Amino acid sequence: SIPSFPSLTIKPYTEFKNEPGGIFMESSRSNVLDDYADLIRQKSFKDKEVLNLCENLGKSLKDNSNNQVRKFYDGLRTIARRDKVDHYVQLTLYKSRVMYSSARRGGINSQLRDFLVKSLNVILEKEQKGMPKALQDFAEYFEAVYGYYYCYTSKENR
C-alpha cells in the first residue's frame, strides 16, 4: 500500500521574499543572482531594488580572493573611463577574460562569473549610444558590491 502524506502547502517565492532572516529564506530561487538577473533586465543598475541586492551580492562573492575581484573591478573601471573606444568590442573581450578565469584552476568562482556575465549581457544588449551610460552605472554598482565583498571577506582572502 502507498503511504499517505499530509498535504503540503507550498508558498510562492514572493511570500518568502520579505520575511525576517533575509531575502532568500526558504526561497525556491537558487540564489541572489537569480533576483539580480531578473531585475537588471527590467530596471537600471541604479534602481532602488537593484541597489538593495548589493550587500547579498557582495557576500556571495566572498570565496574569491581580493586580487581576483579587484582585477575585474579595475578592468571594468578602465573600460568605463575610455571615451573613444568601441565599448561593445571591449566588453566582449572582457567577458571572455571572465570566462577564461572561471575555467582556470584557482580562478574565480561561479558566483563572480555569473554576476559579471549577467551584467555584461544586459549592457551588451543596449544600443551603442546607451552602452556607455549603462557601463558607467554598472561600474558604480560593482564598486558598491566590491565594498560589501571586502567587508564580508575573511582576512585570508584579502
C-alpha positions in Angstrom: 0.0 0.0 0.0 1.1 3.6 -0.7 1.7 5.7 2.5 -0.3 8.8 2.7 1.3 12.2 3.3 -0.3 15.2 4.9 -1.0 17.9 2.3 1.8 20.3 1.8 1.2 24.0 1.4 3.8 25.5 -1.0 4.2 29.2 -0.7 5.3 31.1 -3.8 8.6 32.8 -3.8 7.2 36.3 -3.3 5.7 35.3 0.1 9.1 34.5 1.4 11.0 37.4 -0.2 10.5 39.9 2.6 10.3 37.7 5.7 12.8 38.2 8.5 16.0 36.2 8.1 16.9 37.5 4.7 15.6 37.9 1.2 16.3 34.3 0.3 14.9 32.5 3.3 13.3 29.2 2.0 13.3 30.6 -1.5 12.6 28.4 -4.4 15.2 30.5 -6.3 18.8 29.3 -6.3 20.5 32.5 -5.0 20.7 36.2 -5.1 21.9 36.1 -8.7 18.5 35.0 -9.9 16.8 38.0 -8.5 19.6 40.3 -9.7 19.4 38.9 -13.3 15.7 39.4 -13.4 15.8 43.0 -12.0 18.6 44.3 -14.2 16.8 43.2 -17.4 13.8 45.3 -16.3 15.5 48.2 -14.4 18.7 50.1 -14.3 21.7 49.3 -12.1 20.8 52.4 -10.1 17.3 51.3 -9.3 16.5 51.0 -5.6 15.5 47.3 -5.8 18.7 46.5 -7.6 20.8 48.6 -5.2 19.2 46.7 -2.3 20.9 43.5 -3.6 24.4 44.9 -3.3 25.1 43.5 0.2 23.9 40.0 -0.6 25.8 40.0 -3.9 29.0 41.1 -2.0 28.5 38.3 0.5 28.1 35.8 -2.3 31.5 36.7 -3.8 33.4 36.2 -0.5 35.1 32.9 -1.6 37.1 34.7 -4.3 40.5 36.2 -3.5 40.7 40.0 -3.2 43.2 40.0 -6.1 40.7 38.3 -8.4 37.8 40.5 -7.6 39.9 43.7 -7.7 41.4 42.7 -11.1 37.9 42.5 -12.6 36.7 45.6 -10.9 39.7 47.6 -12.1 39.4 46.2 -15.6 35.8 47.3 -15.8 36.6 50.8 -14.5 39.3 51.2 -17.1 36.9 50.3 -19.9 34.2 52.6 -18.5 36.6 55.6 -18.4 37.6 55.3 -22.1 35.6 57.6 -24.3 36.9 56.8 -27.8 36.7 53.0 -27.9 34.2 50.6 -29.1 32.6 49.5 -25.8 30.9 46.5 -27.5 34.3 45.1 -28.5 36.0 45.9 -25.2 33.2 44.4 -23.1 33.1 41.3 -25.3 36.9 40.8 -24.7 36.4 41.5 -21.0 33.6 38.9 -20.9 36.0 36.3 -22.5 38.6 37.1 -19.7 35.9 36.4 -17.1 35.0 33.1 -18.7 38.7 32.1 -19.0 39.4 32.9 -15.4 36.4 30.9 -14.3 37.6 27.9 -16.2 41.2 28.1 -14.9 42.2 26.1 -11.8 42.2 28.5 -8.9 40.3 31.1 -10.9 37.1 33.0 -10.0 34.1 31.1 -8.6 30.8 30.7 -10.4 29.1 33.5 -8.3 31.6 36.1 -9.6 31.5 34.7 -13.1 27.6 34.8 -13.2 27.4 38.3 -11.6 29.8 39.7 -14.3 28.4 37.7 -17.3 24.7 38.5 -16.4 25.6 42.2 -16.1 27.7 42.3 -19.2 25.0 40.6 -21.2 22.5 43.3 -20.2 25.0 46.1 -21.2 25.9 44.4 -24.5 22.2 44.3 -25.4 21.9 48.1 -25.2 22.1 50.2 -28.3 25.5 51.7 -29.0 24.5 55.1 -27.7 23.1 53.8 -24.4 26.0 51.4 -23.8 28.4 54.0 -22.1 25.8 55.1 -19.6 24.8 51.5 -18.7 28.5 50.6 -18.4 29.2 53.6 -16.1 26.2 52.7 -14.0 27.4 49.1 -13.7 30.9 50.2 -12.8 29.5 52.3 -9.9 27.2 49.3 -8.9 30.2 47.0 -8.9 32.0 49.4 -6.7 29.2 49.1 -4.1 29.2 45.3 -4.4 33.0 45.3 -4.0 32.7 47.3 -0.8 30.4 44.7 0.7 32.5 41.9 -0.6 35.6 43.4 1.2 33.6 43.8 4.4 32.5 40.1 4.5 35.7 38.5 3.1 38.0 36.7 5.5 41.4 38.2 6.1 43.0 35.2 4.4 41.3 36.1 1.1 42.5 39.8 1.2 
